[in-house]
Amino acid sequence: QVQLVESGGGLVQAGGSLRLSCAASGRTFSSYVLGWFRQAPGKEREFVAAIRESGGGISYADSVKGRFTISRGNAKNTVYLQMDSLKPEDTAVYYCAAGRFGTVLAGTPEYWGQGTQVTVSS
């Protein structure tokens, strides 16, 4: 059974940092793109960042460029999101995602995590 399990969410003040982690299991993810999405209350889920199988080919949403950093663990089945200079508008449930090339960027990954809440207070 494939599982993506996120951790690291919480409450932080504006300007602070959080590091999200996602552990994928149930199959080999070395050939999958891993990424992060978020959904704020009353809004649609949106793409945040993605990283290719090799650890390169990184993409970010314009709203997080320069503040967030995505990386991949050596075992290729973990993905991290380092979030710095957080803003209240970053408040959302953050979801880990995994899929073949193209599906993550298209917003249609094969697998989703259950989400972790990030709240940024002003």
N, C-alpha and C positions, 0 to 999 in steps of 0.2 A: 504494500500500500504506500503510495507516494504521499509524503508529508512535507510541508514547508512550515517551519515554526519560527516565528519572529520573537525577538526579545529586545529589551533596552529602552522601551518607551517610558514616558513619565512626564512630570511637570517640571518646567524650567522657566526661568525668567528670560525676558527678551535680552538678546545679546549673548546668551549662554550657549552651551553645546550639549549634544547627546550623540551617542553612537548606537545605532540599531544593528542587530545581527539577525541573520536568517540561516537556519540549518536545514538543508534539504536531505531527505532520505527516501528509500524505497526504490531507487533506480540510480543509474549512473548519470550524473549531471555534467560531466566534463564536456559534452558536446552540446550543451544547452546555454542559451543566453539567460542570465539572471538579472532581475531588475527590481525596482521599487516604484510603487504607485501610492497615491494618497487620495483620501476622500474627506473633505470638510463637510460639516453639517449643512444640508440643503444644497450641496453641490455634487456634480458628477465626479466620478473617480478620474484622476488625471495622472499622466506619466510624470515621474520624477527623474529617474536615472536608470541606465542599463549598462551592462558590461558583457562583452563577448566571451566566448568559450576560452579563448587564450589569455584572458585578462586584459586585453587591449580593446580597441573599438568601443570606447566609452562615449555615451551620450547623456546629456543633461537637459532638463527643461530650462528655458531661459530664466525662469523665476528663481532657480536655485544655483545657477552657474556662479562659481567663485565662492560659494558658501558651503556647498555639500560636496563630499567626495565619496564615490563608490569604489569598492575594492573587492577582490575575490580571494578566498583562502587558498592555500597551497593544494588542498585536496579537491579544489574546484567545486565542492558541494556546499560551500558556505559563501555568503555575500554580506558585506557590511555597508552601512551608510553612515559616514561621519558628517554630522550636521553642526556647523558652526554659525555664529552670528544669527542665531534664530530670531525670527520675528513672530508676532502674534498671528499673522496670516499663514504661518506654517502649521498652525494647529490643525490636526486632522488625524484620522486613522491611517496608518501607514501599512501597506500590504507588500509582501514579498511575492515575486512572480518568477516563473521559469517557463521557457518555451524554445522552440526551434528558432533559428535566425529569421527575423522579420515579424514574428508573431508578437513578441514583447513590445517592440516599437509601435506596432499596429494596435496595441491595446487588447490583444486577444491571445494571451499566453495560455499554455496548456494547463498550467498549475498555478494555484493561488494559495497563499497562506491565510491564516485567520485574522490577521491584522493586529497592530499594537497602537495604542493611543499615545499621541504626542500632543501635549498642551503647553503653549508658550504664553506666559502671562506678561502683561505690559507694565 
